[in-house]
Amino acid sequence: MTAGRRNPPPSGGGGSQYTDSQIGRNFWLTRNHHGAGSWARGLGEDDNELTRAAQSYGELDLISGEDGMLHFE
């Protein structure tokens, strides 16, 4: 494994790489039920496991506050 990259779970096949950026984006989308993310990777049962894990964190929104800062809600 190369720094900053993750190998896909074994059922992913094809030798493709799953980057930290992709992992983070898929986690966020899946966690917040956006209809995209981990489950859409084509990893079979691993998709289901990633979806359950991400959704166990609950939804979280990022908002722009009146103070010009970003806040989690």
C-alpha positions as CSV (number, residue, x, y, z in Angstrom):
1,M,0.0,0.0,0.0
2,T,1.3,3.4,-0.9
3,A,1.0,6.4,1.5
4,G,-2.3,8.2,0.9
5,R,-3.9,5.3,-1.0
6,R,-5.9,2.3,0.1
7,N,-6.3,-0.9,-1.8
8,P,-9.9,-1.8,-2.3
9,P,-11.4,-4.7,-0.4
10,P,-10.7,-8.0,-2.2
11,S,-14.1,-8.2,-3.9
12,G,-13.3,-4.9,-5.7
13,G,-10.9,-6.7,-8.2
14,G,-9.4,-5.0,-11.1
15,G,-6.4,-3.7,-9.2
16,S,-7.8,-0.2,-8.8
17,Q,-6.8,2.1,-6.0
18,Y,-9.1,3.8,-3.6
19,T,-7.6,7.2,-2.5
20,D,-8.0,8.9,0.8
21,S,-10.0,11.6,-1.0
22,Q,-12.4,9.1,-2.4
23,I,-12.8,7.4,1.0
24,G,-13.6,10.7,2.7
25,R,-16.0,11.8,0.0
26,N,-17.8,8.5,0.0
27,F,-18.0,8.4,3.8
28,W,-19.5,11.9,3.9
29,L,-22.1,11.2,1.1
30,T,-23.1,7.9,2.6
31,R,-23.2,9.1,6.1
32,N,-25.6,11.9,5.1
33,H,-27.8,9.7,2.9
34,H,-27.1,11.7,-0.3
35,G,-27.8,8.7,-2.6
36,A,-24.2,8.3,-3.6
37,G,-21.0,7.1,-1.9
38,S,-19.7,3.8,-0.6
39,W,-22.6,1.7,-1.8
40,A,-22.0,2.9,-5.4
41,R,-18.5,1.5,-5.7
42,G,-19.5,-1.9,-7.0
43,L,-17.8,-3.8,-4.1
44,G,-20.7,-6.1,-3.3
45,E,-21.1,-7.0,0.3
46,D,-18.2,-4.7,1.2
47,D,-20.5,-1.8,0.0
48,N,-23.1,-2.8,2.5
49,E,-20.5,-3.0,5.3
50,L,-19.1,0.5,4.4
51,T,-22.6,1.9,4.2
52,R,-23.6,0.5,7.6
53,A,-20.4,1.8,9.2
54,A,-20.8,5.3,7.7
55,Q,-24.4,5.7,8.6
56,S,-23.7,4.6,12.2
57,Y,-22.1,8.0,12.6
58,G,-25.4,9.8,12.0
59,E,-26.1,12.7,9.7
60,L,-24.0,15.9,10.0
61,D,-24.5,19.2,8.1
62,L,-21.9,21.8,7.4
63,I,-23.2,25.4,7.4
64,S,-21.8,28.8,6.9
65,G,-22.3,30.9,10.0
66,E,-23.0,34.6,10.3
67,D,-19.4,34.9,11.6
68,G,-18.1,33.8,8.2
69,M,-16.9,30.5,9.7
70,L,-18.0,27.0,8.8
71,H,-19.8,25.1,11.5
72,F,-21.0,21.5,11.9
73,E,-24.6,21.1,12.9
